[in-house]
Amino acid sequence: MSWLRDFEAELSARGVRPAVRERLLAELADHIACEGGAQVADPSARLGVPREIARQYADELAADDARHGAFAAFAALACAAVALVVSQTTLGRFVGYPGFDRGFSVALSLPATLAIVVGPQVAVIAGTLAAWRAIRRRRAPVLAGAEIALVRRRARVGLVAGVVTMAGLLLYTADFIGVAPAWWIALSGGLAGAALVALFAARQTLDQGARTVVFASGPPGDLFDDIPPLRRLRAHPLVLCLSAALTSGTVVTLAEWHAERSLAEGLQRGIFEAVALSVGFALLGRAIGARR
Amino acid sequence: MRAEALKGHLDGLILATLASGPAHGYAIAQLLRDRSDGAFDLPEGTLYPALHRLERAGLVTSEWSTQAGRRRRTYMLTRSGGGALRERRHEWRLFASAVEAVLT
């Protein structure tokens, strides 16, 4: 049946994955057989134009896949967050935080600490923005190709940051094998390993349908569409960056001052936080739609 | 009736068709045509993207069966599909009565 062959070719050209393609073709083959198979005079008049149906199908599938991928990424990042919080809370409460110099090597503890301090912040921001866009646009049957790319990019950045965080947690755990009790090593290492599995599974989900060619065009939208109160700052990304850095730096300074009972310690961490946020904004701002 | 006129209503119409029982794509197309006295004579290939979309949204579910040696996918309304149909019926009544009030 040439209509089916044309339709299959159009679906293939739009990168619709084989399992979905086969199901759709089997259903349409049954439909055509119900109508009398080859006796149908003009299949395109009866069934529609293969190119248009394939295009519509690919656009809708890509939008659903991107939303699904964003939710999967957010769920996996939530698992990673639980792993980090449980690991650090149990360490602080039952063992006590070992100093940098107590582990095997500072060469291990320093990058590990950096990863578990910076990674979660990138993961939270990118993962939340991906999920938030997917929620905001949940009723739209079709999303523009650029918008789908933005959702995917945010989710991917979040997942990479999640993997970096969990790798850092594993490193951190390994660094204190000789210091911390075995139960904590097993708990922390097990949780980090499980979270890594969840993150890689989410990556698989996100990659599903990544090859689908989207025809729908339009702007990708940005952070300011997602958070309307920030719209006034759209033309002033530097002001946005400095405000965010100042706010987070101040919050961290006050929190650490209170926790460590040392203003100098608080200032040191607050300044690090502000600098890290500014660097993150410069490096990843465009990728997650926070600046143009 | 042109296919464009059905845009935005097709999902609701499919859900309403499935409310009377499970059906496969061809049967749904026939039911749509019959119940509308031939007015809803849309390109039938467009039904399948809509059915798959409804399934991904959890409003319908489906399963394979074999009929006369052919694989056939039969669709059924889910509980949330039933809820969505009630919502769409309510919205349609409001919309239709508002249009009626303005036009007549």
Interface residues (C-beta under 8 A of the other chain):
Chain A: F7 V20 R23 L24 A26 E27 L28 A29 D30 H31 A33 C34 E35 A45 R46 L47 G48 V49 P50 I53 Q56 Y57 E60 L61 D64 P141
Chain B: A3 H24 G25 Y26 A29 P43 E44 G45 T46 Y48 P49 H52 R53 R56 Q67 R70 R71 R72 R73
